[in-house]
Amino acid sequence: MAKIYCNNNQYNGISAGVNFVNGVGDSNVPHLLSWFSENGYTIVEDSREPGDYDAMNYKDLVELAKRRGFNAIGYKKEQLIQSLIALDVQNENEMEE
């Protein structure tokens, strides 16, 4: 299952049949993932290797998210890590352009 992140991290609703809560949806349907990717959404596959964020405690992750511009209170640790990873990917893509 892949996570789909929209640019508006406060968006709650349904787009293309995918339910979004706080700007995050999930799907494993290839043509939907492709459509979202082509339309500016960030796609992050669930399978990942442990990284720097995994070693951080929840409070530090929430503070980091706040410094990066989004309110992560109420996120589970894994959701927060996935959101930070997606933000990293989005920033990398913007720097390449």
Buried (B, 14 or more C-beta within 10 A) or exposed (E): EBBBBBEEBEBEEEBBEBEBEBBBBBBEEEEBBEBBEEEEBBBBEEEEEEEEBEEBEEEEBBEBBEEEEBEBEEBEBEBBBBBBBBBBBBEEEEEEE
